[in-house]
Amino acid sequence: MPDQTGPNAPPEDPRLPLTGLRVVELGHYIAAPFATRLLADLGAEVIKVEPPEGDPHRDWGARMNGHAVWFSIHGRNKLSVTLDLKSEEGQRRVKALCARADALVENFRPGYLERIGLGPDALRAENPRLVIARVSGYGQDGPYRDKPAFGAIGEAMGGLRHLTANPGQTDLPPPRCGVSISDDLAGMYAALALVSACWGRDRNPEGKGTTIDLDLVSSVFSLMEGMLPEYGLLGRIRQPMGAALPSAAPTNTYPCADGKWLAVAGNSDLIYRRLMTRIGRPDLADDPRMASNSGRCAHAAELDEAIAAWTRTLPAKEAQEALEAVQVPCSRLYDMRDCVEDPHFQARDMMLNVPDPLVGADVPHPAAPFRFEGVAPRDMVRWPGPAVGQHNDHVFGTLLNEKKSEEAP
């Protein structure tokens, strides 16, 4: 792992596809920093601009040696500099960084950067090629643009949280999925859109940058599959179905003898027949009512009852092995211990131990989810989240060619 604590830039890896792309991050909390984490994993040089006290996300989650272990992942492969964006010096340096960058990612409230003189017009006066990805709660326009929002609001308004309830359950709120899914989705879309915009700019003879408008609500809304046309054309409003889906059957999560759960997806015609035969219900395998997916959806409750009657007789692991033996897609519901101990996770290097001097230990990181020929997963995590302002000397002194005696605000 390269040393990225000194005055010199960490070495680039020419095998990574975004090597040579420079991105400035004016991000905090999750959405924008998640987008730049993906870009950094892919080789981009990401300069994370933090306030002098650091990104507030550095204080989220469990801590070790006084540092949040999540930030080891969240800030990995990035260069950290500190600036006060409200100061003239901070604004000057941001403009200087953007003048030397390909792209900027930010997730402030709409209008904030314009108010402090760092809006798109001001930044493109320094660099007309700059691509700017803006992530917010509701978008840069519309009647809700100025309302505050966090990830839970994206889930709620985007339509996802309505679907996570259990049918007929009214005494408990529909649960969230356990991670900040709307922030992560917006970050993924921002990363994809940014790379696409850079590609388009570099193919255009004029080579001008563009502004990308991403928001939490529409990122979730985009995942609502066929629900919009179902409502618009047929007046149907999809209702919560627990662990089932209205568009495919049998697909659900079933109780097992050891108190654990087994997810089973017997969606296709052939898989359905194998599933029913394996659980001792050849009558349902041959039932003409169940010959097509639409027929099975109409009788999903009957199929779920039959499958659950079988899974209740076996521990989850045995039930999974029995169904996998006949090529039926299924899995126990894994917790993190299950993930860490699973031989497939291990064989695929999905967990990487990354030395982190801030935490004072090797921190388990999830590997980047994309694989490139000739690049080991371990090569994509080049260093953990840095200390606040760790790269001030390199970025301001070397990249901006400022005198070393000039300290960052």
BALOVEX-911641 format. One line per 8 residues: number of its first residue (from 1); for each residue x, y, z of N, C-alpha, C, O. Coordinates in pm, whole numbers. Each point is the difference from the previous one (the first is absolute). Last residue first. Layout:
BALOVEX-911641
NUM> X:Y:Z:X:Y:Z:X:Y:Z:X:Y:Z; ...
end
This chain:
BALOVEX-911641
409> -622:2762:577:-84:57:106:-51:-112:90:-72:27:96; 540:-88:-339:-143:-7:-34:-80:60:114:39:-10:116; 470:175:-215:-79:-105:63:-144:4:-47:-53:105:-38; 554:43:-147:-138:49:-2:-90:-109:52:-25:-98:-70; 490:34:-4:-24:75:123:-142:50:11:-44:40:107; 220:-263:-496:-31:-94:109:-31:73:129:-71:-53:85; -33:255:-576:113:-12:90:-39:-85:120:-111:11:51; -137:-100:-514:8:104:100:123:-22:88:53:-111:7
401> -260:-146:-400:129:69:-10:6:120:95:58:104:-34; -404:-458:-53:-30:142:-23:126:85:-3:-7:120:-27; 60:-588:87:-99:12:-106:-30:147:-33:-5:38:-117; 312:-130:473:46:-57:-126:-98:24:-113:38:49:-106; -132:124:548:139:32:-31:44:-47:-137:67:74:-73; -508:-162:244:19:144:-11:142:35:-43:21:94:-77; -129:-554:127:-98:61:-91:26:149:-16:3:51:-112; 276:-304:413:12:-47:-138:-92:79:-93:44:50:-103
393> -66:44:564:130:39:-55:13:-42:-146:46:77:-84; -439:-207:326:8:144:-25:131:38:-68:0:74:-99; -200:-517:251:69:27:-126:6:149:-35:18:37:-116; -232:-222:516:127:-73:-10:81:39:-124:122:-8:1; -569:150:219:103:88:-53:135:-65:-23:102:68:-9; -398:-352:303:-51:130:-45:117:87:-48:94:25:74; -19:-548:-111:-24:96:107:-51:131:-59:20:27:-119; -117:-463:-176:114:72:58:-42:86:120:-118:18:28
385> -73:-504:-241:-36:140:18:110:76:73:45:-44:106; 150:-378:-336:-125:24:72:-30:149:8:79:83:-45; 192:-330:-372:23:45:137:-134:29:67:-99:24:-69; 123:-258:-345:141:36:6:39:59:135:116:-13:41; -473:-314:-305:-5:74:126:144:36:34:74:-81:57; -140:-162:-442:-91:112:-18:-19:79:129:-48:113:-4; 306:-523:-46:70:112:-63:-89:124:-13:51:110:-22; -208:-536:188:81:70:100:71:121:-60:32:95:72
377> -289:-392:-350:-83:86:85:81:80:101:-33:114:30; 275:-252:-483:-49:-70:119:-87:94:82:26:120:4; 84:-123:-541:6:84:118:-60:-78:118:-118:-34:-2; 130:-130:-457:137:36:32:16:88:122:112:39:33; -581:-31:-255:99:-101:-34:141:51:30:38:110:-40; -456:64:316:62:27:-129:110:-103:-22:77:-34:90; -556:126:233:126:-69:-21:51:30:-141:-77:3:-96; -286:209:508:33:-22:-140:138:-64:-11:89:29:79
369> -288:108:342:-85:-103:-61:31:-29:-145:-53:-97:-55; 393:244:472:-81:65:-104:-80:-107:-74:53:-108:-26; 72:-23:518:68:25:-126:-92:78:-94:-122:-3:15; 103:38:524:-61:-72:-112:75:34:-128:30:116:-26; 221:-109:505:-70:82:-99:-76:-91:-95:49:-108:-34; 208:93:553:-64:-73:-110:-80:95:-88:-91:68:47; 535:62:244:-146:18:-6:-56:-83:-114:44:14:-114; 413:-2:455:-47:-36:-134:-152:6:0:-66:-69:78
361> 312:390:268:-23:-143:-24:-26:-21:-148:-21:95:-75; 43:336:303:100:-76:70:-15:-149:-15:40:-77:88; -275:496:-258:-70:-96:84:99:-82:83:-33:-47:109; 216:349:-412:-88:76:89:-71:-93:97:-6:27:120; 292:-203:-464:73:58:113:-88:81:94:33:15:118; -137:-445:-441:-46:137:18:71:61:120:-29:-38:113; 28:-416:-488:63:68:113:-42:146:7:8:73:-99; -301:-477:-109:75:118:-42:64:65:123:-73:44:89
353> -181:-520:-286:55:60:121:97:110:-39:104:-25:-60; -548:-188:-207:141:30:-5:43:62:132:-64:93:49; -354:-392:-321:35:69:123:151:16:3:73:-98:-15; -275:-122:-344:-101:103:21:23:79:128:-65:101:24; 295:-482:-304:64:116:63:-98:115:18:32:115:-31; -124:-574:-128:-11:115:-91:68:125:55:-10:107:-61; -9:-513:314:66:-33:-126:-1:117:-98:93:15:-80; -325:27:496:144:-9:19:73:-24:-131:101:64:-29
345> -572:-62:35:49:134:30:152:-1:10:67:90:-50; -266:-505:9:-8:74:-126:48:143:19:75:52:-83; -106:-347:459:116:-27:-86:-5:73:-133:105:28:-59; -318:144:538:-39:-74:-119:119:-22:-94:72:95:-30; -90:159:458:40:-140:7:-29:-77:-128:43:-115:-13; -161:581:69:144:-12:22:46:-145:-6:109:-28:-49; -576:124:17:74:50:-116:149:-24:16:66:-51:-92; -345:-53:456:-17:-96:-109:78:44:-124:64:-82:-66
337> -77:377:427:83:-116:31:-10:-104:-110:101:-59:-41; -380:439:19:138:27:-39:94:-115:33:97:-23:-72; -589:-122:-23:46:115:74:148:19:-33:54:-76:-81; -451:-177:-229:132:13:62:6:122:91:-52:106:-33; -334:-456:-156:19:143:21:129:19:80:7:-34:118; -76:-389:-457:-33:44:135:19:152:8:73:57:-81; -179:-272:-394:105:36:93:-59:24:138:-110:55:13; 17:-232:-582:-44:19:138:119:42:84:115:-19:-39
329> -290:-184:-488:64:114:66:-55:22:141:-121:11:19; 150:-486:-280:-100:101:34:70:116:70:64:-23:103; 113:-429:-275:15:125:-75:-116:97:19:-48:61:-96; 139:-493:320:-84:-10:-120:-8:134:-73:-94:26:-76; 353:-71:470:32:-126:-68:-83:-19:-126:40:-74:-90; -117:437:392:112:25:-90:39:-126:-78:51:9:-112; -381:-41:446:-50:70:-118:113:31:-98:-21:-7:-121; 131:-202:530:-92:-87:-73:-50:66:-127:-11:-64:-104
321> 283:310:405:77:-102:-71:-90:-91:-83:37:-39:-111; -243:360:391:71:64:-110:77:-103:-82:-5:3:-123; -206:-151:512:-100:32:-102:68:65:-121:-34:-30:-114; 300:-56:489:-38:-125:-68:-101:26:-110:8:-60:-107; 118:425:378:114:-44:-81:-33:-128:-76:36:-13:-117; -358:191:423:15:81:-120:114:-50:-89:-15:-5:-122; -246:-348:427:80:120:26:29:73:-131:1:-61:-107; -447:-233:119:145:-10:-13:69:126:53:-57:109:-8
313> -426:-183:-31:46:-132:46:151:-11:2:53:-102:46; -309:485:-209:-12:-10:146:51:-133:55:22:-13:120; -50:106:-593:117:62:64:-7:-10:152:104:-6:66; -475:-158:-325:121:-81:-17:119:62:73:72:-72:70; -483:299:-74:-23:-127:70:122:-91:-10:29:-76:92; -33:481:-336:25:21:142:-22:-127:81:72:-25:96; -179:20:-556:145:10:19:34:16:147:93:-64:50; -549:59:-169:60:-131:-26:151:4:24:56:-93:59
305> -299:495:-26:-38:-90:109:66:-137:-18:47:-60:97; 0:379:-438:80:37:118:-31:-92:117:89:-37:75; -346:-12:-468:137:-47:-19:87:32:121:80:-83:43; -521:246:-45:-2:-147:7:141:-57:-15:37:-94:71; -95:557:-127:-20:-37:140:0:-152:17:56:-52:97; -31:244:-536:124:10:76:-16:-45:144:89:-63:56; -370:80:-487:-13:-100:106:123:0:89:38:-103:55; -79:399:-427:-139:-2:45:-21:-97:116:-97:13:74
297> 518:12:-290:-25:122:77:-142:2:55:-24:47:111; 142:-395:-400:60:-18:133:-19:125:85:-22:-11:121; -122:27:-568:-82:-92:77:54:-21:139:-76:-7:97; 330:264:-393:-123:72:37:-94:-89:80:-64:46:94; 462:-235:-268:26:90:112:-128:74:42:-24:18:119; -42:-497:-345:62:126:-39:20:88:124:-61:-24:104; -126:-412:-61:90:-22:-114:73:128:-42:108:-7:-58; -453:-120:414:131:54:35:99:-6:-116:120:19:20
289> -571:-195:-33:-17:138:47:134:68:21:9:123:-7; -40:-588:-107:-9:92:-114:-21:146:42:35:92:-74; 227:-487:350:-129:69:3:-7:100:-116:84:90:-6; 294:-379:150:-76:-35:-119:-135:72:-10:-74:-19:-97; 372:84:470:87:13:-117:-77:-23:-129:29:64:-101; -239:-136:515:6:141:-35:92:24:-119:-23:92:-78; -10:-529:239:-133:40:-45:-4:147:-39:-65:37:-97; 450:-240:296:-8:-15:-147:-137:38:-54:-13:34:-117
281> 276:32:575:-131:41:-50:-4:-9:-152:-18:101:-68; 402:-165:391:-100:-106:12:-139:40:-43:-99:-57:46; 526:304:-65:-66:11:131:-114:-100:15:-77:5:95; 333:15:-502:92:-22:112:-68:8:135:39:-71:92; -282:166:-492:34:-142:6:89:-28:121:-19:-100:69; -89:546:-164:-117:-73:51:28:-150:11:-45:-66:94; 385:341:-281:-27:35:139:-114:-83:57:12:-59:108; 90:27:-566:102:-66:82:-24:24:148:17:-89:83
273> -295:314:-386:-29:-144:-1:103:-76:84:-36:-93:73; 100:555:-133:-118:-26:80:-29:-150:7:-31:-53:108; 370:204:-392:43:2:140:-118:-31:91:14:-71:100; -105:112:-558:78:-119:28:44:-6:146:-6:-106:63; -234:491:-212:-83:-121:-9:79:-125:37:-50:-84:75; 207:545:150:-21:-49:-137:-78:-131:0:-12:-67:103; 117:291:321:-79:82:-91:-27:-65:-136:-113:7:-49; 280:-84:550:-36:-104:-97:-77:57:-116:-106:-51:-36
265> 415:193:477:-49:64:-122:-25:-108:-104:90:-36:-76; -8:112:651:-11:-92:-114:-59:77:-117:-98:72:14; 332:-13:520:-56:67:-117:4:-97:-118:103:-62:-27; -114:-22:578:58:-38:-128:-72:75:-111:-121:-11:-15; 219:35:598:-83:22:-117:75:-39:-126:123:10:-7; -124:-160:574:58:87:-102:-90:2:-123:-102:-68:-6; 36:-208:403:-35:139:26:60:97:-99:-21:121:12; 47:-611:-22:92:57:99:-28:147:30:82:67:63
257> -328:-327:-393:-16:-68:129:88:60:110:-33:-12:118; -135:329:-526:63:-132:9:-5:-51:144:-37:72:92; -239:308:-451:56:-36:131:54:-142:1:-54:-90:-65; 36:440:-371:-77:-102:70:66:-40:131:123:-4:9; -184:391:-443:94:-41:104:-76:-85:100:-106:39:49; 33:59:-609:-34:47:134:109:-46:95:101:-58:-41; -326:-21:-475:121:64:49:-33:65:132:-79:94:7; -158:-433:-426:18:33:142:134:67:24:104:-48:-46
249> -311:267:-274:-31:-98:103:43:-140:-47:-4:-32:-119; -22:620:-4:66:-130:-18:-37:-91:114:-15:45:114; -133:416:-147:23:-29:-141:65:-135:-26:22:-36:-116; -129:255:550:-124:-24:-72:20:-49:-143:-92:-52:-62; 407:-47:507:-11:94:-110:-131:-27:-74:-38:-116:-15; 238:27:560:-41:-51:-131:6:112:-104:25:116:32; 50:-85:454:118:-52:-70:-32:-52:-139:89:-50:-70; -425:392:269:98:-66:85:120:-42:-81:63:81:-67
241> -427:174:-114:-17:-145:-5:102:-73:87:23:-119:-19; -280:646:-94:106:-81:61:-34:-149:-4:-115:-40:20; -98:335:-406:-5:1:145:111:-88:58:53:-86:-70; -180:381:-414:57:-120:61:5:16:151:40:105:52; -385:107:-403:103:46:93:54:-123:72:-71:-64:77; -221:174:-564:40:-89:108:110:65:84:95:57:-53; -335:91:-368:-50:48:127:40:-85:119:-59:13:107; 172:-35:-599:-99:-93:55:-58:44:134:-92:-62:52
233> 426:312:-316:-84:-64:-101:-115:-80:58:-106:-11:-61; 425:248:342:-43:93:-104:-97:-59:-99:-92:67:-45; 292:-336:394:-93:99:52:-56:87:-111:-121:23:-8; 440:-341:-109:-115:-72:57:-103:97:55:-120:-21:-14; 534:191:-145:-96:-32:-105:-120:-79:50:-110:15:-53; 437:86:383:-55:122:-60:-94:-32:-117:-112:52:0; 347:-407:223:-109:58:80:-59:127:-60:-120:24:15; 489:-363:-141:-118:26:-82:-111:74:71:-111:7:-51
225> 600:44:245:-34:-103:-99:-126:38:-81:-4:109:-58; 267:147:405:-135:-51:28:-55:-88:-112:-122:-20:-8; 549:291:75:4:-145:23:-138:-62:15:-11:-119:30; 106:597:-79:39:-68:-124:1:-151:13:0:-70:-101; -80:362:475:-117:-12:-88:33:-75:-128:-85:-70:-56; 432:182:362:-83:-111:48:-117:-23:-94:-33:-114:-33; 302:474:-70:83:-120:-7:-76:-122:49:10:-107:-59; -203:539:91:-13:-59:-134:88:-123:-17:-30:-87:-81
217> 52:316:500:-136:-47:-27:-10:-66:-137:-52:-111:-10; 464:315:152:-31:-123:72:-135:-55:-40:-14:-121:-21; 300:417:-332:-63:18:131:-41:-134:59:-16:-98:-72; 336:391:-341:-43:-128:58:-70:28:132:39:92:72; 173:166:-538:-91:23:113:-53:-136:47:-81:-62:-69; 520:287:-233:-86:-117:22:-80:24:128:57:35:104; 230:274:-500:-43:-15:139:-100:-114:10:-94:-9:-79; 534:118:-277:-144:7:21:-29:-17:148:87:-39:78
209> 353:191:-449:-55:-77:109:-150:17:10:-59:86:-66; 359:-47:-399:-51:74:114:-57:-94:106:-54:-106:-31; 282:52:-437:52:-47:127:-48:75:121:76:16:96; -108:-2:-615:3:118:87:49:-35:139:60:84:68; -113:-431:-396:108:93:-39:8:123:90:109:52:23; -281:-533:149:-58:120:-63:111:97:-37:84:31:85; -22:-441:159:-29:-33:-139:-57:119:-77:-18:-7:-122; 119:26:588:126:-25:-68:-19:-41:-145:95:3:-78
201> -475:71:362:78:124:-16:125:-23:-83:32:80:-89; -294:-455:209:-64:82:-102:75:129:-25:15:42:-114; 140:-320:461:15:-69:-129:-59:86:-113:63:19:-104; -129:126:542:140:19:-40:28:-65:-135:72:55:-83; -496:-119:272:16:139:-43:144:28:-42:23:73:-97; -124:-497:276:-64:16:-131:18:142:-52:27:20:-119; 122:-117:552:88:-64:-98:-59:16:-140:74:24:-96; -341:136:444:123:79:-12:94:-60:-104:53:72:-85
193> -451:-301:200:-28:119:-81:127:83:-21:22:54:-108; 3:-432:392:-26:-41:-138:-19:121:-91:55:7:-109; -10:72:570:126:-50:-55:-18:-40:-146:85:33:-84; -468:98:319:88:114:-21:132:-44:-62:52:65:-91; -365:-394:219:-44:71:-120:92:118:-30:30:27:-116; 52:-261:514:28:-84:-117:-38:70:-129:76:1:-97; -187:215:499:144:0:-22:39:-84:-120:86:40:-80; -533:-40:222:33:129:-61:149:9:-29:41:55:-102
185> -184:-434:334:-51:0:-137:35:129:-72:47:-1:-114; 57:-30:571:88:-86:-81:-45:-5:-146:83:4:-91; -352:230:403:129:68:-19:91:-81:-91:64:54:-91; -465:-253:214:-25:108:-96:126:84:-22:25:45:-112; -18:-408:428:-11:-46:-138:-22:115:-98:52:-4:-111; 146:-96:596:-49:126:-60:-15:-19:-150:77:55:-79; -148:-466:433:111:84:-47:-61:122:-69:-120:5:-26; -171:-318:218:112:-15:91:126:73:-43:94:13:78
177> -567:-34:-261:75:-120:-32:125:-16:85:67:-103:-9; -530:330:184:97:32:-104:90:-121:-19:-1:-91:83; -522:50:92:142:14:34:82:50:-117:-36:-21:-116; -490:120:266:76:-76:-100:149:20:24:46:114:11; -348:-59:420:26:70:-127:70:-91:-99:71:-92:41; -427:-84:335:142:31:-13:24:71:-133:-66:-31:-99; -367:-114:223:48:50:129:149:33:-2:50:62:94; -328:-259:-456:-24:144:16:58:56:129:3:122:18
169> -20:-563:-401:64:45:123:-14:151:12:50:74:-85; -198:-345:-296:-91:-3:114:60:47:130:-71:9:100; 417:-156:-463:-143:19:-26:-83:-11:127:17:-93:79; 483:272:-62:-62:-131:-10:-150:19:-17:-60:82:69; 441:283:-238:-87:-45:109:-41:-145:-21:6:-53:-111; 258:332:-196:73:-84:93:-83:-47:119:49:-73:85; -173:381:-461:1:-141:-38:63:-91:103:-15:-122:-9; -10:605:47:-137:-51:-6:-2:-150:-24:-90:-70:46
161> 496:310:-70:-40:-36:137:-144:-50:6:-33:-81:87; 226:239:-506:54:-127:49:-55:-40:135:-36:-116:21; -47:530:-295:-92:-112:-13:49:-130:60:-76:-97:8; 251:577:-14:25:-71:-125:-86:-123:-20:-1:-57:-109; 1:325:512:-67:70:-109:19:-71:-134:-85:12:-88; 292:-201:480:-142:24:26:-71:59:-121:-104:-51:-43; 577:-21:36:-73:-127:3:-149:23:11:-80:-64:-68; 357:441:98:2:-55:-134:-76:-132:-9:-76:-22:-95
153> 139:213:514:-101:76:-75:-4:-49:-144:-107:-10:-59; 433:-161:355:-132:-54:32:-109:71:-79:-102:-62:-34; 561:214:5:-31:-122:-73:-140:-55:25:-65:-48:-93; 111:563:180:100:-104:17:-52:-126:-68:-106:0:-61; -6:572:38:-31:-142:-18:122:-83:36:114:40:-23; -370:507:3:108:-90:40:-41:-145:-19:-119:-33:4; -66:450:-313:-29:-77:121:119:-88:37:67:-52:-89; -111:339:-306:63:60:117:-31:-75:129:47:39:107
145> -227:-166:-548:146:6:-9:67:49:128:112:-42:30; -595:-46:-180:60:-53:123:151:18:5:64:-48:94; -357:182:-472:-47:67:122:66:-49:128:-8:70:102; 277:-80:-579:-124:-57:53:-37:63:133:85:61:66; 432:-138:-254:-116:85:-25:-123:-71:55:10:-103:66; 422:-90:-19:39:140:-6:-115:93:-36:17:122:4; -61:-609:270:39:52:-129:25:150:5:-31:66:99; -82:-367:279:-112:8:-93:36:51:-139:-86:3:-88
137> 421:-91:441:-116:-77:42:-109:-8:-104:-53:-108:-28; 556:163:-145:-78:68:105:-120:-86:35:-20:-107:-57; 513:155:-260:-91:-94:64:-71:71:114:64:60:86; 246:44:-561:-62:58:119:-104:-98:54:-95:-36:-69; 551:77:-285:-110:-87:44:-51:52:133:75:9:97; 233:187:-537:-44:20:139:-119:-90:28:-105:11:-65; 554:79:-297:-127:-70:19:-37:11:148:83:-28:87; 262:343:-407:-34:-65:126:-140:-63:-4:-98:68:-31
129> 356:206:-303:-15:-144:-22:-53:-72:124:-27:-120:-6; 144:598:-17:-123:-27:-76:-26:-150:-21:-112:-38:-33; 380:332:407:22:-123:-76:-128:-36:-76:-87:-65:57; 129:471:199:137:-47:17:31:-119:-91:114:-18:-43; -544:194:54:82:113:-44:148:-34:13:83:52:-74; -407:-346:238:30:-17:-143:69:121:-60:58:-7:-109; -194:13:564:101:-104:-18:34:-18:-147:116:-27:-33; -457:334:153:128:46:53:110:-103:-24:113:37:-34
121> -555:-150:-89:50:109:-84:138:46:46:89:21:-82; -321:-357:341:53:-46:-128:56:112:-87:104:-19:-63; -104:129:581:-96:-65:-86:62:-39:-134:115:34:-27; 57:199:446:59:-120:-57:-100:-79:-84:11:-122:-12; -67:530:312:83:31:-116:68:-119:-64:101:16:-68; -428:10:440:136:27:45:97:19:-117:122:0:17; -589:-88:-88:3:108:98:141:33:47:28:113:37; -111:-479:-334:-19:128:-68:13:115:100:59:103:-32
113> -52:-540:201:125:33:-67:-10:132:-76:97:76:-5; -491:-238:216:105:36:97:129:40:-70:58:104:33; -474:-267:-251:20:144:17:113:37:92:45:115:-1; -274:-592:58:-3:82:-122:14:149:32:-65:52:91; 285:-399:245:-135:43:-32:3:86:-126:94:78:-18; 309:-410:41:-54:103:86:-147:28:-37:-47:-43:-105; 405:-285:-74:-135:-30:47:-46:97:108:-56:-40:102; 445:-65:-553:-40:71:123:-139:-43:42:-82:-41:-83
105> 538:-40:-284:-120:-62:56:-33:72:130:87:16:86; 223:71:-574:-31:32:139:-125:-76:40:-95:-11:-78; 512:-21:-338:-138:-3:48:-5:39:148:100:-5:72; 304:10:-343:-95:-41:-103:-144:17:47:-89:29:-80; 530:275:253:-75:-125:16:-86:-30:-122:-28:88:-82; 298:313:207:92:-108:-36:-70:-136:2:67:-103:-12; -289:507:134:65:39:-126:91:-110:-51:30:-5:-119; -239:-33:542:-93:-31:-109:59:39:-135:-34:-60:-102
97> 281:170:490:-8:-146:-15:-89:-36:-119:36:-86:-81; -11:536:198:127:-44:-57:2:-151:-20:53:-49:-100; -424:242:314:2:38:-142:129:-47:-66:-1:-46:-115; -31:-15:575:-95:-88:-68:-1:32:-150:1:-92:-82; 254:371:353:63:-130:-19:-95:-100:-66:44:-82:-81; -203:515:193:105:11:-102:60:-136:-29:24:-35:-116; -335:67:465:-64:9:-130:102:10:-113:-18:-59:-107; 176:62:551:-59:-129:-32:-64:0:-137:14:-96:-75
89> 154:502:240:109:-91:-32:-53:-138:-38:49:-62:-95; -351:391:244:50:33:-132:111:-97:-43:8:-41:-115; -380:-137:458:109:97:-2:45:26:-143:-17:-85:-88; -316:-238:221:-55:134:17:108:108:-5:-31:119:-3; 120:-595:-19:-61:47:-124:-60:139:12:-27:65:-101; 441:-325:337:-120:69:45:-64:64:-123:49:100:-51; 288:-548:73:-26:137:-43:-126:52:68:-95:-75:22; 471:-385:-68:-93:77:82:-8:144:-51:101:63:-28
81> 15:-590:-189:49:134:29:-106:74:80:-118:-33:-7; 255:-507:-174:-78:90:85:71:133:17:117:5:39; -151:-450:-406:88:98:61:-86:97:80:-100:51:-51; -20:-588:-78:-18:144:-23:112:80:64:63:-46:96; -169:-446:-76:56:37:-131:-15:149:-32:13:40:-115; -332:-198:503:116:-70:-55:35:52:-140:-85:48:-75; -272:68:422:98:95:-50:117:-64:-73:99:67:-29; -463:-323:219:-67:112:-66:99:97:-63:-29:61:-103
73> 176:-435:373:-54:-42:-130:-49:122:-78:31:15:-118; 125:60:547:112:-68:-64:-39:-45:-140:82:2:-92; -403:176:388:67:97:-85:124:-59:-65:44:48:-105; -300:-300:419:-68:13:-128:76:94:-92:7:-22:-121; 121:-39:577:55:-101:-91:-67:6:-137:61:-39:-99; 34:443:457:-111:-82:-50:54:-99:-103:64:39:-98; 239:155:510:-40:27:-139:-113:-94:-42:-2:-118:37; 255:114:392:-53:135:-17:-48:34:-138:-38:115:-26
65> 196:-549:166:113:91:9:-43:145:-27:78:82:-48; -453:-350:-94:115:-71:54:118:94:-4:26:63:-103; -617:-72:44:131:63:-4:105:-93:59:-29:-84:85; -508:82:-335:92:-47:103:139:59:-20:42:27:-112; -429:265:-107:21:-143:17:102:-31:108:48:88:72; -20:395:-288:-113:-93:-10:46:-143:27:106:-43:-44; 152:471:3:-50:-26:135:-114:-101:2:-64:-19:103; 276:194:-500:109:-60:77:-43:-37:141:71:-72:70
57> -345:317:-381:-13:-145:-7:113:-71:73:-12:-118:32; -10:598:-95:-74:-52:116:-18:-151:-2:-26:-60:104; 451:314:-322:-135:-43:-41:-74:-53:122:55:-81:74; 340:422:40:-22:-128:-66:-145:-25:-37:-91:63:53; 319:338:141:-30:-101:101:-28:-137:-59:-18:-97:74; 110:479:-355:115:-22:89:-24:-106:106:94:-68:42; -373:7:-486:17:115:89:115:-29:96:38:-116:17; -10:-122:-491:-74:-9:126:11:132:75:95:76:-21
49> -19:-328:-492:12:127:71:-88:-7:124:-122:-13:-10; 371:-359:-333:-114:24:90:25:128:79:95:7:79; 74:-239:-554:45:95:101:-121:36:84:-89:73:-45; 237:-494:-307:-108:73:66:60:86:110:67:-50:91; 74:-241:-554:60:77:108:-110:88:59:-43:97:-62; -48:-582:-190:0:146:-8:77:60:117:1:-55:110; -93:-428:-187:128:59:-36:3:151:-7:108:58:-15; -460:-384:158:26:-23:-142:126:70:-49:34:-7:-118
41> -195:62:561:29:-143:-15:38:-33:-144:80:-90:-25; -230:524:113:136:-21:49:40:-146:-9:114:-32:-34; -555:151:-77:92:54:-101:145:-23:42:85:-33:-83; -421:-86:390:-4:-88:-117:99:46:-106:72:-81:-59; -121:357:431:65:-126:39:1:-97:-117:101:-64:-27; -337:463:-19:144:15:-23:78:-120:49:108:-28:-52; -578:34:117:29:8:-144:150:8:-24:52:-68:-88; -197:88:529:-13:-136:-51:28:-3:-150:64:-92:-51
33> -68:512:274:120:-80:30:-10:-145:-46:102:-62:-31; -485:341:-33:113:41:-84:127:-78:34:69:-45:-92; -449:-64:365:-27:-16:-143:119:38:-88:49:-84:-76; -48:109:588:8:-128:-70:-4:12:-153:88:-55:-66; 86:425:446:-90:-112:29:15:-110:-104:108:-58:-8; 75:484:-191:-8:-31:142:-108:-105:20:-87:-19:-85; 414:296:-332:-104:-89:49:6:-17:149:105:18:63; 132:184:-495:-54:87:104:-117:-75:62:-115:40:-14
25> 548:-195:-317:-122:-33:76:-27:109:103:80:22:91; 199:-98:-592:-7:72:127:-131:-36:68:-106:5:-62; 424:-266:-327:-132:37:48:14:72:134:67:-49:90; 222:-154:-558:10:71:127:-138:55:38:-64:69:-79; 306:-478:-248:-118:86:19:11:65:138:15:-70:100; 309:-247:-241:16:124:-76:-119:92:10:10:117:-36; -89:-631:103:127:64:29:19:122:-91:-19:-9:-121; -352:-322:133:-17:145:16:129:69:42:-3:116:41
17> -30:-603:-117:-54:70:-118:-13:150:14:1:70:-101; 385:-407:308:-135:40:39:-58:95:-104:71:90:-46; 380:-255:27:-95:-106:-33:-143:39:30:-93:-59:-55; 489:327:156:-50:14:-137:-97:-110:-41:-65:11:-104; 186:232:577:1:-137:-51:-58:3:-141:-121:15:-15; 391:369:352:-117:-41:-75:15:-144:-45:112:-52:-10; 115:289:464:18:-41:-140:-131:-40:-65:-89:-56:65; 118:433:321:1:-145:-9:15:-42:-145:-52:68:-89
9> 255:403:234:-127:-61:-40:12:-151:6:105:-54:-36; 201:361:363:-14:-37:-140:-135:-64:-28:-64:-54:91; 229:199:347:-31:114:-86:-26:-38:-145:-56:79:-76; -47:-444:469:103:99:-20:-40:108:-99:-117:10:-36; -139:-410:159:3:93:113:99:114:-22:-6:101:70; -129:-523:-319:-63:124:-45:-4:102:113:-89:84:7; 326:-581:-192:3:100:107:-64:128:-54:49:58:-97; -180:-558:-98:89:116:-10:-8:90:123:-104:10:65
1> 45:-556:-88:-85:120:0:88:124:0:92:9:82
end
